[in-house]
């Protein structure tokens, strides 16, 4: 399974599942990243962290460590 970390800039993917537990999972879901959401990866910072995405009509920067917890297709 691919994670959001594996997605290339310009691609649009759908969230399948969020791995992890407790506060980390809750924080990711509070940002609007939920099962079935469509994510467009806009760009990746020069050093690879953070990743800039568009989800639910707004732009969001997410850490690579959080991105690898988000399973996508």
NUZADO-221776 format. One line per 8 residues: number of its first residue (from 0); their letters; for each residue z, x, y of N, C-alpha, C. Coordinates in nm, 3 decimals, always signed. Layout:
NUM	A	Z:X:Y:Z:X:Y:Z:X:Y | ...
This chain:
0	XXXXXXXX	+0.000:+0.083:-0.120:+0.000:+0.000:+0.000:+0.000:+0.086:+0.125 | -0.073:+0.042:+0.224:-0.079:+0.115:+0.350:+0.035:+0.073:+0.442 | +0.076:+0.166:+0.526:+0.175:+0.135:+0.629:+0.105:+0.142:+0.764 | +0.171:+0.095:+0.866:+0.114:+0.098:+1.001:+0.087:+0.242:+1.044 | +0.163:+0.336:+0.991:+0.144:+0.478:+1.023:+0.007:+0.529:+0.976 | -0.050:+0.469:+0.872:-0.177:+0.513:+0.815:-0.300:+0.456:+0.886 | -0.279:+0.358:+0.974:-0.390:+0.290:+1.041:-0.450:+0.379:+1.148 | -0.582:+0.373:+1.163:-0.654:+0.452:+1.264:-0.668:+0.373:+1.394
8	XXXXXXXX	-0.673:+0.442:+1.508:-0.692:+0.373:+1.637:-0.816:+0.285:+1.637 | -0.802:+0.165:+1.693:-0.913:+0.071:+1.698:-0.912:-0.032:+1.585 | -0.835:-0.006:+1.482:-0.830:-0.099:+1.369:-0.732:-0.213:+1.396 | -0.760:-0.328:+1.337:-0.669:-0.442:+1.343:-0.625:-0.474:+1.201 | -0.495:-0.490:+1.182:-0.439:-0.514:+1.049:-0.342:-0.632:+1.054 | -0.303:-0.680:+0.936:-0.207:-0.790:+0.925:-0.082:-0.739:+0.855 | +0.034:-0.778:+0.906:+0.162:-0.736:+0.847:+0.186:-0.810:+0.716 | +0.214:-0.735:+0.609:+0.247:-0.794:+0.479:+0.397:-0.803:+0.460
16	XXXXXXXX	+0.469:-0.696:+0.498:+0.612:-0.690:+0.472:+0.675:-0.582:+0.558 | +0.803:-0.601:+0.589:+0.878:-0.497:+0.660:+0.983:-0.445:+0.563 | +0.978:-0.314:+0.537:+1.075:-0.252:+0.448:+1.201:-0.218:+0.527 | +1.306:-0.185:+0.456:+1.431:-0.148:+0.522:+1.528:-0.264:+0.525 | +1.645:-0.236:+0.580:+1.750:-0.337:+0.581:+1.827:-0.333:+0.712 | +1.902:-0.437:+0.733:+1.998:-0.441:+0.844:+1.939:-0.426:+0.982 | +2.003:-0.341:+1.062:+1.970:-0.328:+1.204:+1.827:-0.281:+1.229 | +1.777:-0.190:+1.147:+1.641:-0.138:+1.166:+1.537:-0.250:+1.148
24	XXXXXXXX	+1.550:-0.324:+1.038:+1.457:-0.434:+1.011:+1.468:-0.541:+1.119 | +1.588:-0.574:+1.160:+1.611:-0.675:+1.264:+1.547:-0.632:+1.396 | +1.561:-0.503:+1.432:+1.503:-0.453:+1.557:+1.350:-0.464:+1.556 | +1.289:-0.428:+1.443:+1.143:-0.438:+1.431:+1.100:-0.584:+1.443 | +1.171:-0.674:+1.377:+1.136:-0.816:+1.383:+1.159:-0.874:+1.523 | +1.262:-0.826:+1.593:+1.288:-0.872:+1.729:+1.176:-0.834:+1.826 | +1.101:-0.729:+1.793:+0.988:-0.687:+1.876:+0.865:-0.774:+1.852 | +0.874:-0.868:+1.758:+0.761:-0.957:+1.731:+0.681:-0.920:+1.609
32	XXXXXXXX	+0.720:-0.812:+1.542:+0.649:-0.769:+1.421:+0.706:-0.846:+1.303 | +0.635:-0.951:+1.262:+0.679:-1.034:+1.150:+0.565:-1.051:+1.050 | +0.598:-1.097:+0.930:+0.498:-1.116:+0.825:+0.387:-1.208:+0.875 | +0.262:-1.167:+0.855:+0.148:-1.247:+0.896:+0.097:-1.216:+1.036 | +0.173:-1.136:+1.113:+0.130:-1.100:+1.249:+0.009:-1.008:+1.245 | -0.078:-1.023:+1.342:-0.194:-0.937:+1.355:-0.162:-0.825:+1.454 | -0.188:-0.701:+1.413:-0.159:-0.583:+1.497:-0.288:-0.506:+1.521 | -0.316:-0.476:+1.648:-0.430:-0.391:+1.684:-0.373:-0.257:+1.729
40	XXXXXXXX	-0.410:-0.150:+1.660:-0.361:-0.017:+1.698:-0.448:+0.036:+1.812 | -0.390:+0.050:+1.930:-0.465:+0.092:+2.049:-0.484:+0.243:+2.051 | -0.375:+0.317:+2.041:-0.387:+0.463:+2.039:-0.261:+0.528:+1.986 | -0.277:+0.657:+1.953:-0.165:+0.737:+1.904:-0.145:+0.850:+2.004 | -0.022:+0.874:+2.041:+0.010:+0.980:+2.138:-0.040:+1.116:+2.086 | -0.068:+1.210:+2.176:-0.123:+1.340:+2.136:-0.042:+1.412:+2.026 | +0.088:+1.401:+2.029:+0.170:+1.467:+1.926:+0.200:+1.373:+1.810 | +0.138:+1.255:+1.809:+0.152:+1.162:+1.696:+0.264:+1.060:+1.708
48	XXXXXXXX	+0.344:+1.070:+1.813:+0.458:+0.979:+1.828:+0.478:+0.949:+1.975 | +0.479:+0.828:+2.023:+0.475:+0.702:+1.949:+0.333:+0.650:+1.927 | +0.325:+0.536:+1.861:+0.200:+0.466:+1.836:+0.198:+0.345:+1.929 | +0.084:+0.324:+1.995:+0.073:+0.212:+2.088:-0.007:+0.101:+2.022 | +0.055:-0.019:+2.012:-0.010:-0.132:+1.946:-0.013:-0.253:+2.039 | -0.100:-0.349:+2.004:-0.102:-0.479:+2.070:-0.067:-0.582:+1.964 | +0.036:-0.661:+1.991:+0.080:-0.765:+1.898:+0.122:-0.887:+1.978 | +0.079:-1.004:+1.935:+0.113:-1.131:+2.001:+0.082:-1.129:+2.151
56	XXXXXXXX	-0.026:-1.059:+2.189:-0.070:-1.060:+2.328:+0.001:-0.963:+2.420 | +0.089:-0.878:+2.367:+0.152:-0.778:+2.453:+0.145:-0.640:+2.390 | +0.157:-0.539:+2.475:+0.149:-0.401:+2.429:+0.288:-0.350:+2.396 | +0.294:-0.270:+2.290:+0.421:-0.221:+2.240:+0.403:-0.079:+2.191 | +0.498:+0.007:+2.221:+0.499:+0.142:+2.166:+0.605:+0.146:+2.057 | +0.567:+0.200:+1.944:+0.658:+0.201:+1.829:+0.664:+0.342:+1.770 | +0.782:+0.383:+1.728:+0.799:+0.516:+1.669:+0.729:+0.524:+1.534 | +0.686:+0.645:+1.501:+0.622:+0.667:+1.371:+0.717:+0.633:+1.256
64	XXXXXXXX	+0.845:+0.664:+1.274:+0.944:+0.636:+1.168:+0.957:+0.486:+1.144 | +0.942:+0.405:+1.251:+0.945:+0.259:+1.235:+0.812:+0.210:+1.177 | +0.702:+0.272:+1.217:+0.569:+0.231:+1.171:+0.554:+0.247:+1.020 | +0.620:+0.347:+0.963:+0.606:+0.365:+0.818:+0.688:+0.266:+0.737 | +0.767:+0.184:+0.804:+0.842:+0.078:+0.736:+0.764:-0.054:+0.734 | +0.649:-0.058:+0.805:+0.570:-0.181:+0.816:+0.449:-0.173:+0.723 | +0.448:-0.254:+0.617:+0.336:-0.257:+0.524:+0.228:-0.349:+0.577 | +0.102:-0.302:+0.576:-0.009:-0.379:+0.633:-0.128:-0.382:+0.538
72	X	-0.221:-0.475:+0.566:-0.348:-0.478:+0.493:-0.463:-0.490:+0.590
